[in-house]
Amino acid sequence: MSDQIHEQLKSLVESHPVVLFMKGDRQAPQCGFSARVVEILDEYLPEYATVNVLADPAVRSGIKEFSSWPTIPQLYVNAKFVGGCDIVTEMSQNGELDDVLGMKRAEVPVPEVFVSDAALEKLTHFYDGEGAPTVRLEIGPQWQYGLDFSEPRPKDVVVEGTAWRFVMSRAAARKADGLKIDFVESAEGGGFKIDNPNEPARVNQLMPEELKAWMDGNKPVEVFDVRTPEERATASIVGTTLLDEAGAKRLEALERDVTLVFHCHHGGRSQRAAQQALQLGFTDVHNLAGGIDGWSQRVDDTVPRY
């Protein structure tokens, strides 16, 4: 580890009372162990610092040497190394984490949940128990949702409706206030739809036909091509901007609520670019599914395939 990285890490742990070195960030953990520690800390602290080790390989390797600990995540409190996921989990269960952080777990308010008539009708239809249906709501670290019939467990948060009851973990309850559950029908069949105002922005997959409709309808949209100049010379979509140095400056200058679309050859590189745009604060970000190759096959066969 270089002296520069050592000083950078030393400054990070000394500049914040609580620092979590993790994969991803607090809103979007990128591994289950990091997500678990975030869930625990969220029960105690409204604010704490996180460092995404995936953003800097030097920090990722350096923190392991700095703390003499081989895995991520790593928690520091008052500039002292506490431990990784297993240790933090055990300390939260036996009460030691209360002493380390100097506080008790915060109370979790009962969230407000809205259930449409269509959703209630389906839940009641599928429920084979007595009385109003009791439904477990799960919200995973990557904002994955689950609905199942289940009785309350110890420490569950219970939300009582007029003709239903939802039960959920404390971690889910912190993410559920204002959540709406509906049931919608489509050509492929029916399904529950969850709208959660707490969910952070994510990259949306945009089909080539949808982008074509946007362009034809003059929808305000910025489309960035993340391929190389050589690839762009071979095939390109009219109206797009190459994400070179000039394109990057153009992107940086845009309002953060603009509609962004990224594309590459098949969709992999553009997905990563779109995720980086989210980290820059953009909120309406799309990846062109299938890339320019999908565009050639589904929209405009005059665009060369390569």
N, C-alpha and C positions, 0 to 999 in steps of 0.2 A: 504494500500500500504506500502510495506516495505521500510526502509531507502535506501536499495540498489537499488531498482527500481526507487525511487525518484531521487537519484543521477545519475542513468543511463539516465533517461529522461532529467534531467537538463543538463547533459553533451551533449546530442544529440542536444537539441535546441540551446545551446550556441556555439556548435562547427561548425555550418553551418549557413550561412546567411538565407537560405530558407530550411525548412524541412517540408515534407508532410508525416504524419502518415496515412497510407492507407492500403487497402486490396490488396495484390499483390505487384507488383513493376511497375516502370514507363513503361517498355516495355510490361508488361502483367498484367494490372489491373484486379482484380477478383471481382469487383462489379461496377455497373453503376455509382454510385456517385463518387467513386475514379477515374474512367475513365474520368468523366466530369472535375474534378479538374486538372487532368493531362493534358487534352486537353487545358485548359485555361493557365496553367503555361507554357506549351510548346510554346505558342504564345509569351511569354515574355523572357524565360530563356533557354539558351543552356544547362545549368547544374544546378541541384539542388538535394538535398538529399531526399531520400524516405526511410521510415521504414515500412516494411511489418509486420503489427500487427498480421497476421495469423501465423507467424513463432514463436511467443512467447506469450502464453496466459497471462503471467504476464504483459507484455508491453501493450497488448490489453486492459486489465482492468485498468492498472495503468495510462495510458494516459488520460482516461476519468476522473479519480479523479484528476490527475495533472492539467488538464485544466478546470475542473468543466464543462465539455461538454459531453453529453451522447452518441454521435454518432461518427462514422468514415466515411469519412476522417477528419483530422484536420490539418490546415495549420499554421505554425509558421514562422514569418519573423523577423529577428534580435532578436530572443529569445522571441518575443511577440506573443501570440495567436491571430490569425486573425479570424478564424471561420471554419465552415464546408462547405459542398457543396453549400447549398442555399446562404449563405452569400458571398462566393467567387464568385459565378455566378453573383449575383446582383452587387457586386463591380466591376466585369469586364465589366458589361453593363453600369454602370453609371460613369465609369472612376476613381473611388476611388482606384482601384487596381493599377493603374499607379502610384499614389502617394505612396501607401504602398511599392511597389517594387522599386520605384525610377526610373522607365523607362517606355517607351511606348512599345506597341506591336511591335514585330519584323516583318519586311516585309516578306511575304511568296513568295518565288520565284516560278514561273510557272514551274511545274514539266515536265519532258520529258516522254511521254507515247507512247508506240509502239502498233500499231494495225495490226494484220496480215491480209492478203488478205481474208482468209477464214472468219475471224471475221467480217471484213467490209462487206463482201457479205451478211452475216446473218443479221447484223444490218440494212443494207439498205433494205433487204427483209422485215423485220418486221416493219420498220419505215413507218408510214402513213402520216407524215408531208411533208412540202415542203422543197426542198433543201437537203443539207447534214444532216444526222441524228445527233441530239443533244442528248447525252447520259449522264445521271447523274451517276457518280461513287461514291459509298459509301464504306468507310472502317471503320468498327466498332472498338470499343476498344479491342475486342478479335480478330482483324484482320478478321472479317467477311466481305464479299464483296457483293455488290449489284449493279446491272446494271438496269437502267430504263430510258425511254425517258422523258426528262424534260427540260424546258427552264431555263436559268440562274436566280438565285435569288440574291438579294442584298448581297454583300460581297463574292459571289462565286468566285472561281478561275477558269478561263476558259482556256482550252488547245485546240488550233486550229490545226487540221490536214489538209491534202490536200483535203480529202473528208469526214471529220467527225469533230465533235466538242464534247469535253468532259467538263462537268461542275462538280464542286465538292466544298465541304466546305473547309475552310482554314485548318481544322484539317486533312481532307483526303489528301489535297495537300501536307502536310508535310510528308506523308507516301507513296507518289505515284511516286517519281522520279525513272525513270528506269523501271516502271511497264510495263509488256507485256500482251496483251490480244489476245487470240487465240480462235479458235473454232475447237473442235476435235470430231470425230465420234468414237463410240464404239459399242459393241454388244448391250448395253442397250439403245443406242440412242446418239444423239449429245448434246453438251453443251459447254458453254464458259469456257475457262481455263485461270486463271490469275496467272502469275508468278511475284512475287514482291520481289526484292532483299532486301528490307528494313524489311521484315517480320522476326521477331525473330524465333529462332529454337523452334519447338514444338514437342510434343510426337506423333509419328506416330503409328497407329494401324497395327500390322503385323499379317496376317493370319497364322495359323499353317503350311499350305502347303508351304507358302513362306519361313518360317524359315527352313523347311525340305530341300527345294531346295538350300538354302544358305549353309546349312551344307553339303549336298551331293556334292555341287560344291566347297567346301573348301573356301568359302568366309570368309575373316578375320572378325570375329564377336565374341563378348564377351556376353555370356548369363548368367544372374544372376537369381537365384532362391531365392525369398524373403520370402518363407514360413518358417515354423519352422523346426528344425531338425527332429522332430517326423513325420511331414507330408512328408518330403523328404525320410525318411526311408520307408514309405508306397508306394510312387510312385515318380519316378524321370525321367528326360530326360537326356540321356547320353550326356556328353560333357558340362554340365552346372555347374555353380559355386554357392554354397550356400552363400548368402549374410549375413554371420555371421561376427564376428570380423575380422577374417582373410580375408574373402571376401571383406569386406569394405576397408581394407588396399590395397588389390589388385585393387579395383575400383579406389581408390584415386590416385594410382600410374600410371594409364593409361593416354595416350595422349588424349587430349580433343576432337580430331576429330575421335576417334575410333568408330566403329559401336557397339552400345549397345542394348541389348534386355533384358527386365525384364519379369519374369513370376511368377505367384502365382497359386492359385487353380482355380479361375475363371476370374481374370483380374483386380480386384479392388485394392488390395494392391500393385500390380506391377505398376499400373498406377500412384499411389502416389510416389512410388520409382523412377519411370521414370521422373516425374516432378521435384523431388529433384535433380536428376542427371543434368537436365537442369540448375538448379540454381548453380550447381557446375561448370558449364561452358562447359559441353558436348554438342555437336551440332548435333549428329546423333543418336537419341534415339528412341527406339521402345518399345511398350507394346504388349505382346503376347495376341491377342484377344482370349477370352475364357479360357486362362490359360492352365494348364496342363490337365484340363478336356476336353477342346477343342482339345488338342493334342491327347488325348486318343481316342476321337471320330472320328477325321478326318485324323490322320496320323498313329498312332501306337496303335492298340487296345490291345497290350500285356501290355501296361502301365495300372496298376490298376486304376479304378475309385473309389472315396470314397466320 
